Amino acid sequence: MTPQELWQAALGELEILLSKANFTTWFRNTSIATYDNERVIINVPNVFTKEYLAKKYHQTILKALRNITENSNLKEIEYKIETSIQSTKSIFSQNTPIKAVVTETTIVETIPDAEQKIETEIKGGSVSGNNINNLIEKKANDSGATINPGISSGSGLNPKYTFSTFIVGKNNELAHAAALATTKSPGTAYNPLFIYGGVGLGKTHLMHAVGNKILSDNPSAKVLYITCEKFTNEYINAVKNNSESYYKAMEDFNNRYRSLDVFLIDDIQFISGKERTEEVFFNIFNELHQNNKQIIISSDRTPKAIPGIEQRMVSRFEWGMIADISVPDIETKMAIIEEKIKEKNFSLKSEIIEYLASAIHNNIRELEGILNRVMALSQLQNRELNLEEIKQITSSIVVNSQKNSLTPKNVIKLVTEYFDIQIEDVTGPCRKKNLTEPRQIIMYLMREELKLSYPSIGQELGGRDHTTVIHACEKIVTNIRNDDKLRQDINTLKQKLYI
């Protein structure tokens, strides 16, 4: 077996084990240089890939190679940087090559020990009082304001959002690593970088962190962070306020963006349906990309899932790297809480940290809001709060209760809006092809999230037979294992159910 044949077989096995995003990102432009009975040398395109494969996928690669060669004596893998290698066509033929040259090693941060005991120093006081809630809200708002310094008017960046304050967990390590890589070699490492995930999970933080790091390294760089909504409004105002000189207005507008070194645009999904704005953005994107200027885009969904945008725009979003940020696990949320209370010179007992982390299912922003409320009450009362008091004062805003308030109508409304279809079509007898999968997803979510019986789900969807519902749920369970887009859509929808 030649080195190329061996690596082809190994890639085939790895493609099954890994998500499409991770497989494409880390194994494109790799090959086997040589191998013998005990050692394999794998060519990789850059230091970044070398470090990541060695750290995250070494044992997985080794197991795949042992299985294929049936050689248990294979013990050593060496990762060697070889910039001239090309990706294997049979594996990556459907993907556009990533232009990435990273010259420095990037190591993902480790999460602090979530079990560390934290003792509170606040003593005395009482929780009673008719005006306590008003005081809590005021104090919590004040607390939030103190950790939210003003945004730089020139770049649109918030200086509090940096890599040092971004907690890395399994839910965001790929996005974090890619974002950090863009600061090492802007315009060449993952361009564009497309980050997607639910509301309040850290996309905006990461984009600001990139901008702040690049400006810190190169103060003369032209960096701009802007939301899609603001970009649209600026375009509309530029045209409206200069109707007598349209071409001059557009020239000024375009020059502002085309002169940038780093363009960070948030919530790009809101460009959907705005044809003129999309055309303007498309032209700006092309010029920046052709001039190797770094572009980072965020969205609440994958490029293909954004309704109403042209395919040429989707394909450009997929030119570089697509990285998702999902819901953090409890350990990551505990680490986030520890970081936030450290910023405020505050302390909480470990049982309270664990409770707050488990109470919020989906949204870091809400987690921070509840934490501000807890800290505010402790400071107002000048004493330590116990766990039962914490549960009492947060009961009205704990997201746990949202799950119990979910209804079948919520699920139907969310899914139909997400796929831009009509409720009456999906609940009625219509059998159009574009309705089949959304209808199956609705059935699956009602079963998984609401725990409804199959007959009950059928009744919610126009009186369909329970066997139809069973078939739909089983099909989603089967397809979700291999269909990356379906898995991403369902993860996004689950997040949105509890926001």
C-alpha positions as a printed NumPy array, in Angstrom:
array([[  0.   ,   0.   ,   0.   ],
       [  1.435,   3.358,  -1.046],
       [  1.454,   6.331,   1.393],
       [ -1.265,   8.008,  -0.689],
       [ -3.49 ,   4.907,  -0.62 ],
       [ -3.01 ,   4.535,   3.117],
       [ -3.924,   8.169,   3.786],
       [ -6.94 ,   7.934,   1.455],
       [ -8.223,   5.001,   3.491],
       [ -7.491,   6.756,   6.791],
       [ -9.272,   9.923,   5.676],
       [-12.284,   7.854,   4.712],
       [-12.465,   6.466,   8.241],
       [-11.839,   9.851,   9.881],
       [-14.564,  11.49 ,   7.78 ],
       [-17.102,   9.135,   9.346],
       [-15.908,   9.812,  12.903],
       [-15.679,  13.622,  12.741],
       [-18.107,  16.414,  11.938],
       [-17.843,  17.838,   8.431],
       [-16.557,  21.178,   9.739],
       [-13.743,  19.638,  11.794],
       [-12.8  ,  17.107,   9.132],
       [-12.598,  19.69 ,   6.359],
       [-10.779,  22.245,   8.501],
       [ -8.031,  20.072,   9.965],
       [ -7.434,  17.348,   7.345],
       [ -7.541,  19.328,   4.111],
       [ -4.069,  19.689,   2.55 ],
       [ -2.593,  16.817,   4.566],
       [ -0.823,  13.691,   3.305],
       [  1.461,  10.87 ,   4.408],
       [  5.106,  11.47 ,   3.491],
       [  6.46 ,   8.064,   4.504],
       [  5.604,   5.202,   6.813],
       [  7.108,   1.991,   8.106],
       [  6.18 ,  -0.667,  10.627],
       [  6.401,   1.622,  13.674],
       [  6.274,   5.208,  12.418],
       [  4.224,   7.45 ,  10.138],
       [  5.175,  10.968,   8.985],
       [  2.162,  13.138,   8.119],
       [  2.6  ,  16.305,   6.089],
       [  0.544,  19.289,   7.276],
       [  0.289,  22.784,   5.738],
       [  1.183,  24.926,   8.765],
       [  2.14 ,  25.088,  12.431],
       [ -1.43 ,  25.724,  13.486],
       [ -2.677,  22.464,  11.945],
       [  0.347,  20.597,  13.293],
       [ -0.334,  21.657,  16.874],
       [ -4.061,  21.035,  16.638],
       [ -3.792,  17.536,  15.143],
       [ -1.159,  16.546,  17.681],
       [ -3.25 ,  17.846,  20.555],
       [ -6.796,  16.904,  19.569],
       [ -6.739,  14.069,  17.045],
       [ -3.501,  12.153,  17.573],
       [ -5.094,   9.062,  19.116],
       [ -7.943,   9.076,  16.597],
       [ -5.496,   9.18 ,  13.669],
       [ -3.308,   6.488,  15.228],
       [ -6.295,   4.178,  15.758],
       [ -7.47 ,   4.655,  12.158],
       [ -4.005,   3.868,  10.783],
       [ -3.671,   0.774,  12.979],
       [ -7.077,  -0.483,  11.856],
       [ -6.231,  -0.082,   8.172],
       [ -2.714,  -1.518,   8.328],
       [ -3.698,  -4.161,  10.906],
       [ -0.442,  -3.249,  12.574],
       [ -0.541,  -2.88 ,  16.367],
       [  3.193,  -2.097,  16.384],
       [  2.54 ,   1.318,  14.855],
       [  3.308,   3.649,  17.761],
       [  4.629,   6.972,  16.502],
       [  3.226,   9.757,  14.338],
       [  5.329,  12.749,  13.372],
       [  3.637,  15.864,  11.982],
       [  5.811,  17.673,   9.477],
       [  5.079,  21.081,   7.934],
       [  5.034,  20.901,   4.136],
       [  3.427,  23.963,   2.519],
       [  3.424,  22.618,  -1.044],
       [  1.074,  19.663,  -0.462],
       [ -2.344,  19.556,  -2.081],
       [ -5.538,  18.034,  -0.761],
       [ -6.596,  14.575,  -1.927],
       [ -9.177,  15.079,  -4.66 ],
       [-11.349,  12.072,  -3.862],
       [-11.967,  13.346,  -0.343],
       [-12.061,  17.122,  -0.736],
       [-13.108,  17.619,  -4.372],
       [-16.317,  19.389,  -3.402],
       [-14.614,  21.949,  -1.218],
       [-12.839,  25.178,  -2.049],
       [ -9.245,  25.124,  -0.721],
       [ -8.597,  27.225,   2.343],
       [ -5.911,  29.838,   1.927],
       [ -4.146,  29.549,   5.276],
       [ -0.581,  30.347,   6.206],
       [ -0.077,  30.465,   9.949],
       [  3.437,  30.936,  11.211],
       [  2.921,  30.766,  14.952],
       [  1.712,  28.009,  17.217],
       [ -1.726,  28.42 ,  18.742],
       [ -2.719,  26.453,  21.832],
       [ -6.315,  26.414,  23.061],
       [ -6.663,  27.566,  26.661],
       [ -7.55 ,  25.094,  29.371],
       [-10.639,  25.652,  31.489],
       [-10.033,  26.469,  35.153],
       [-10.823,  23.786,  37.726],
       [-14.593,  24.056,  38.128],
       [-14.522,  22.281,  41.483],
       [-12.412,  24.888,  43.259],
       [-13.942,  25.908,  46.567],
       [-14.811,  29.597,  46.787],
       [-15.596,  31.138,  50.156],
       [-17.687,  34.311,  50.397],
       [-16.604,  37.214,  52.57 ],
       [-19.924,  39.048,  52.732],
       [-21.551,  38.919,  56.167],
       [-24.716,  40.235,  57.861],
       [-27.936,  41.777,  56.519],
       [-31.369,  40.505,  55.509],
       [-33.297,  39.745,  52.301],
       [-36.623,  41.181,  53.442],
       [-38.091,  44.559,  52.469],
       [-40.753,  45.8  ,  50.062],
       [-38.33 ,  47.738,  47.876],
       [-35.612,  45.101,  47.687],
       [-36.402,  44.092,  44.094],
       [-36.1  ,  47.679,  42.877],
       [-32.806,  48.037,  44.704],
       [-31.553,  44.769,  43.257],
       [-32.42 ,  45.823,  39.719],
       [-30.744,  49.208,  40.138],
       [-27.637,  47.688,  41.693],
       [-27.497,  44.95 ,  39.051],
       [-27.803,  47.513,  36.273],
       [-25.081,  49.62 ,  37.853],
       [-22.95 ,  46.499,  38.145],
       [-23.422,  45.712,  34.505],
       [-22.518,  49.236,  33.503],
       [-19.216,  49.185,  35.331],
       [-17.993,  46.258,  33.269],
       [-19.17 ,  47.726,  29.99 ],
       [-16.792,  50.55 ,  29.066],
       [-17.52 ,  52.801,  26.134],
       [-17.178,  51.571,  22.587],
       [-14.474,  53.137,  20.461],
       [-16.215,  55.444,  18.01 ],
       [-13.723,  54.789,  15.23 ],
       [-13.579,  51.007,  15.168],
       [-16.858,  50.15 ,  16.852],
       [-14.917,  47.821,  19.169],
       [-15.681,  47.307,  22.837],
       [-12.376,  47.119,  24.75 ],
       [-13.775,  44.765,  27.393],
       [-14.157,  41.953,  24.854],
       [-10.718,  40.353,  24.574],
       [ -9.313,  36.845,  24.207],
       [ -8.181,  36.935,  27.832],
       [-11.787,  37.271,  29.033],
       [-13.179,  34.662,  26.623],
       [-13.702,  31.293,  28.321],
       [-12.842,  28.383,  26.02 ],
       [-14.81 ,  25.141,  26.222],
       [-15.721,  22.269,  23.939],
       [-18.636,  24.343,  22.633],
       [-16.441,  27.098,  21.171],
       [-12.841,  25.85 ,  20.914],
       [-12.846,  25.622,  17.112],
       [-14.241,  29.154,  16.696],
       [-11.79 ,  30.478,  19.295],
       [ -8.786,  28.793,  17.688],
       [ -9.737,  30.031,  14.217],
       [-10.382,  33.572,  15.458],
       [ -7.018,  33.648,  17.211],
       [ -5.318,  32.383,  14.05 ],
       [ -6.727,  35.294,  12.029],
       [ -4.93 ,  37.729,  14.339],
       [ -1.59 ,  36.06 ,  13.571],
       [ -1.961,  36.411,   9.822],
       [ -4.925,  38.654,   8.921],
       [ -6.32 ,  38.124,   5.455],
       [ -4.612,  34.777,   4.864],
       [ -5.651,  32.523,   7.761],
       [ -9.308,  31.595,   7.25 ],
       [-10.71 ,  34.365,   5.113],
       [-13.569,  34.806,   5.527],
       [-14.125,  33.374,   8.968],
       [-17.847,  32.645,   9.378],
       [-18.964,  32.091,  12.995],
       [-22.486,  30.902,  13.706],
       [-24.477,  30.012,  16.824],
       [-27.42 ,  31.011,  18.987],
       [-28.025,  34.334,  20.687],
       [-25.799,  35.205,  23.649],
       [-23.213,  32.454,  23.179],
       [-20.136,  34.618,  22.536],
       [-19.992,  35.337,  18.788],
       [-19.873,  39.092,  19.31 ],
       [-17.269,  38.753,  22.088],
       [-15.017,  36.748,  19.784],
       [-15.325,  39.243,  16.909],
       [-14.444,  42.163,  19.172],
       [-11.535,  40.136,  20.58 ],
       [-10.104,  39.718,  17.078],
       [-10.399,  43.422,  16.361],
       [ -8.881,  44.452,  19.687],
       [ -5.958,  42.034,  19.289],
       [ -5.165,  43.191,  15.762],
       [ -5.308,  46.856,  16.816],
       [ -3.115,  46.098,  19.815],
       [ -0.517,  44.47 ,  17.546],
       [ -0.861,  47.078,  14.799],
       [ -2.426,  50.384,  15.953],
       [ -2.403,  51.759,  12.407],
       [ -4.652,  48.963,  11.086],
       [ -8.083,  50.038,   9.878],
       [-10.545,  47.836,  11.77 ],
       [-14.33 ,  48.141,  11.816],
       [-16.954,  46.195,  13.745],
       [-20.562,  46.8  ,  12.704],
       [-23.888,  45.002,  12.937],
       [-25.693,  44.077,   9.737],
       [-28.604,  46.25 ,  10.818],
       [-26.36 ,  49.297,  11.192],
       [-24.643,  48.559,   7.878],
       [-28.065,  48.484,   6.188],
       [-29.158,  51.717,   7.847],
       [-25.938,  53.465,   6.852],
       [-26.452,  52.421,   3.243],
       [-30.092,  53.594,   3.242],
       [-29.179,  56.933,   4.823],
       [-26.288,  57.463,   2.422],
       [-28.641,  57.1  ,  -0.531],
       [-31.589,  58.948,   1.024],
       [-29.613,  61.95 ,   2.22 ],
       [-27.805,  62.357,  -1.087],
       [-30.561,  61.561,  -3.57 ],
       [-29.382,  64.302,  -5.93 ],
       [-25.888,  62.866,  -6.064],
       [-26.418,  59.105,  -5.841],
       [-23.124,  58.115,  -7.441],
       [-21.119,  60.394,  -5.161],
       [-22.955,  59.043,  -2.105],
       [-22.259,  55.445,  -3.121],
       [-18.626,  56.218,  -3.842],
       [-18.156,  57.705,  -0.368],
       [-19.99 ,  54.793,   1.239],
       [-17.986,  52.154,  -0.608],
       [-14.658,  53.9  ,  -0.012],
       [-15.217,  53.763,   3.73 ],
       [-15.465,  49.979,   3.685],
       [-13.027,  49.218,   0.881],
       [-10.236,  50.992,   2.757],
       [-10.533,  48.613,   5.728],
       [ -7.898,  46.082,   6.741],
       [-10.315,  44.098,   8.946],
       [-14.095,  44.018,   8.437],
       [-16.195,  42.47 ,  11.242],
       [-19.93 ,  42.257,  10.511],
       [-22.351,  40.798,  13.047],
       [-25.739,  39.076,  12.461],
       [-25.428,  38.825,   8.682],
       [-28.709,  36.872,   8.552],
       [-30.525,  40.223,   8.673],
       [-29.357,  40.964,   5.144],
       [-31.929,  38.415,   3.992],
       [-34.516,  39.949,   1.663],
       [-32.615,  43.242,   1.275],
       [-31.498,  42.881,  -2.335],
       [-29.861,  46.288,  -2.771],
       [-27.967,  46.014,   0.536],
       [-26.842,  42.496,  -0.366],
       [-25.539,  43.712,  -3.728],
       [-23.537,  46.484,  -2.061],
       [-22.169,  44.092,   0.56 ],
       [-21.304,  41.544,  -2.145],
       [-19.153,  44.092,  -4.004],
       [-17.425,  45.264,  -0.82 ],
       [-16.754,  41.65 ,   0.176],
       [-15.209,  40.866,  -3.212],
       [-12.873,  43.839,  -3.185],
       [-11.699,  43.26 ,   0.393],
       [-11.164,  39.556,  -0.231],
       [ -9.237,  40.143,  -3.457],
       [ -6.94 ,  42.506,  -1.552],
       [ -6.377,  39.946,   1.247],
       [ -8.21 ,  41.993,   3.866],
       [ -9.594,  39.987,   6.774],
       [-13.363,  39.453,   6.852],
       [-15.175,  37.932,   9.824],
       [-18.919,  37.331,   9.707],
       [-21.349,  36.089,  12.334],
       [-24.83 ,  34.64 ,  12.017],
       [-27.359,  32.665,  14.028],
       [-27.249,  29.902,  11.39 ],
       [-25.058,  28.382,   8.695],
       [-24.689,  30.174,   5.341],
       [-26.894,  27.654,   3.542],
       [-29.643,  28.088,   6.158],
       [-29.964,  31.866,   5.677],
       [-33.157,  32.302,   3.637],
       [-33.433,  34.613,   0.677],
       [-29.77 ,  35.325,  -0.088],
       [-28.15 ,  34.566,  -3.42 ],
       [-26.139,  31.391,  -3.915],
       [-23.093,  33.415,  -4.953],
       [-23.13 ,  35.034,  -1.49 ],
       [-23.463,  31.646,   0.224],
       [-20.503,  30.281,  -1.74 ],
       [-18.331,  33.222,  -0.695],
       [-19.221,  32.738,   2.963],
       [-17.965,  29.157,   2.553],
       [-14.65 ,  30.117,   0.944],
       [-12.77 ,  30.151,   4.23 ],
       [-13.636,  28.594,   7.572],
       [-17.07 ,  27.963,   9.063],
       [-17.001,  27.509,  12.854],
       [-19.909,  27.076,  15.22 ],
       [-20.445,  28.099,  18.823],
       [-22.924,  25.872,  20.607],
       [-24.463,  25.834,  24.074],
       [-21.746,  25.534,  26.753],
       [-21.703,  22.612,  29.16 ],
       [-22.032,  23.114,  32.911],
       [-18.269,  23.087,  33.481],
       [-17.747,  25.876,  30.954],
       [-20.564,  27.933,  32.453],
       [-19.031,  27.494,  35.898],
       [-15.726,  28.745,  34.508],
       [-17.521,  31.763,  33.018],
       [-19.09 ,  32.562,  36.396],
       [-15.72 ,  32.272,  38.126],
       [-14.186,  34.65 ,  35.583],
       [-17.   ,  37.189,  36.023],
       [-16.864,  37.217,  39.824],
       [-13.074,  37.468,  39.65 ],
       [-13.471,  40.606,  37.497],
       [-15.712,  42.094,  40.201],
       [-13.526,  41.021,  43.165],
       [-16.487,  38.983,  44.373],
       [-16.785,  35.414,  45.61 ],
       [-19.461,  32.717,  45.675],
       [-19.594,  29.256,  47.163],
       [-19.051,  26.399,  44.734],
       [-22.589,  25.042,  45.28 ],
       [-24.06 ,  28.395,  44.229],
       [-21.811,  28.59 ,  41.172],
       [-22.921,  25.093,  40.179],
       [-26.6  ,  25.939,  40.692],
       [-26.41 ,  29.093,  38.566],
       [-24.572,  27.213,  35.817],
       [-27.175,  24.449,  35.737],
       [-30.108,  26.875,  35.851],
       [-29.245,  28.497,  32.509],
       [-29.511,  26.121,  29.582],
       [-28.664,  28.18 ,  26.542],
       [-27.679,  31.798,  26.976],
       [-24.498,  33.227,  28.492],
       [-26.003,  36.709,  28.372],
       [-28.83 ,  35.629,  30.689],
       [-26.309,  33.872,  32.913],
       [-24.436,  37.164,  33.327],
       [-27.715,  38.974,  34.072],
       [-28.628,  36.541,  36.855],
       [-25.1  ,  36.725,  38.248],
       [-25.308,  40.534,  38.396],
       [-28.593,  40.191,  40.285],
       [-27.063,  37.826,  42.834],
       [-23.996,  40.01 ,  43.375],
       [-26.171,  43.103,  43.713],
       [-28.315,  41.59 ,  46.457],
       [-25.287,  40.308,  48.355],
       [-23.698,  43.744,  48.264],
       [-26.917,  45.518,  49.259],
       [-27.388,  43.227,  52.258],
       [-23.663,  43.104,  53.021],
       [-23.806,  39.406,  53.765],
       [-23.458,  35.931,  52.331],
       [-26.567,  34.472,  50.677],
       [-27.36 ,  30.807,  50.998],
       [-28.461,  28.526,  48.162],
       [-32.181,  28.667,  48.983],
       [-32.131,  32.464,  48.921],
       [-30.341,  32.393,  45.571],
       [-33.026,  30.085,  44.18 ],
       [-35.746,  32.381,  45.485],
       [-34.418,  35.623,  44.044],
       [-33.635,  34.049,  40.658],
       [-36.788,  31.944,  40.312],
       [-38.575,  34.455,  38.074],
       [-35.74 ,  34.613,  35.553],
       [-34.281,  31.108,  35.645],
       [-34.512,  29.715,  32.163],
       [-35.428,  26.268,  33.515],
       [-39.012,  27.455,  33.748],
       [-39.071,  28.272,  30.045],
       [-38.912,  24.612,  29.157],
       [-42.135,  23.951,  31.04 ],
       [-43.888,  26.817,  29.234],
       [-43.074,  25.499,  25.761],
       [-46.079,  24.525,  23.687],
       [-46.528,  22.703,  20.369],
       [-47.537,  26.043,  18.83 ],
       [-44.163,  27.509,  19.885],
       [-42.361,  24.707,  18.06 ],
       [-44.466,  25.018,  14.907],
       [-44.072,  28.808,  14.813],
       [-40.303,  28.654,  15.328],
       [-39.662,  26.005,  12.669],
       [-41.907,  27.607,  10.05 ],
       [-40.259,  30.997,  10.573],
       [-36.812,  29.419,  10.436],
       [-37.515,  27.727,   7.085],
       [-39.648,  30.622,   5.778],
       [-42.786,  28.537,   5.202],
       [-46.443,  28.982,   6.183],
       [-47.948,  27.363,   9.294],
       [-51.086,  26.305,   7.411],
       [-48.944,  24.532,   4.8  ],
       [-47.022,  22.459,   7.323],
       [-50.081,  21.583,   9.421],
       [-52.32 ,  20.99 ,   6.391],
       [-52.413,  18.22 ,   3.784],
       [-49.92 ,  19.891,   1.399],
       [-47.233,  17.432,   0.23 ],
       [-44.752,  19.807,  -1.386],
       [-41.161,  18.584,  -1.18 ],
       [-39.9  ,  21.693,   0.62 ],
       [-42.328,  20.989,   3.511],
       [-41.314,  17.382,   4.194],
       [-38.179,  17.93 ,   6.264],
       [-39.472,  20.95 ,   8.28 ],
       [-42.593,  18.931,   9.156],
       [-40.43 ,  15.999,  10.271],
       [-38.256,  18.331,  12.348],
       [-41.373,  19.706,  14.07 ],
       [-42.455,  16.172,  14.972],
       [-38.963,  15.315,  16.206],
       [-38.719,  18.437,  18.41 ],
       [-42.192,  17.86 ,  19.881],
       [-41.151,  14.338,  20.781],
       [-37.665,  15.188,  22.09 ],
       [-38.318,  18.521,  23.814],
       [-41.988,  18.343,  24.822],
       [-42.155,  14.554,  25.336],
       [-45.528,  14.405,  23.586],
       [-47.01 ,  11.063,  22.576],
       [-46.987,  10.139,  18.896],
       [-50.796,  10.444,  18.577],
       [-50.697,  13.891,  20.261],
       [-48.04 ,  15.092,  17.824],
       [-50.147,  13.83 ,  14.926],
       [-53.14 ,  15.817,  16.187],
       [-51.076,  19.016,  16.386],
       [-50.149,  18.585,  12.726],
       [-53.562,  18.247,  11.158],
       [-54.627,  14.868,  12.525],
       [-51.809,  12.806,  11.019],
       [-51.578,   9.14 ,  11.908],
       [-49.216,   8.205,  14.729],
       [-47.28 ,   5.823,  12.448],
       [-46.422,   8.813,  10.225],
       [-45.015,  10.596,  13.278],
       [-42.979,   7.563,  14.336],
       [-41.498,   7.272,  10.837],
       [-40.649,  11.003,  10.78 ],
       [-38.904,  10.928,  14.164],
       [-36.918,   7.827,  13.261],
       [-35.853,   9.362,   9.962],
       [-34.547,  12.518,  11.662],
       [-32.664,  10.426,  14.246],
       [-31.032,   8.445,  11.415],
       [-30.258,  11.405,   9.138],
       [-28.879,  13.637,  11.867],
       [-25.866,  11.334,  12.246],
       [-24.627,  11.929,   8.711],
       [-26.264,  15.165,   7.58 ],
       [-24.174,  18.031,   8.916],
       [-26.608,  20.742,   7.818],
       [-29.587,  18.969,   9.417],
       [-27.66 ,  18.566,  12.671],
       [-26.735,  22.264,  12.654],
       [-30.326,  23.314,  11.911],
       [-31.723,  21.234,  14.767],
       [-29.097,  22.494,  17.226],
       [-29.939,  26.071,  16.272],
       [-33.672,  25.443,  16.639],
       [-33.196,  23.842,  20.056],
       [-31.274,  26.895,  21.214],
       [-33.97 ,  29.229,  19.921],
       [-36.721,  27.309,  21.738],
       [-35.399,  28.504,  25.097],
       [-34.395,  32.072,  24.223]])
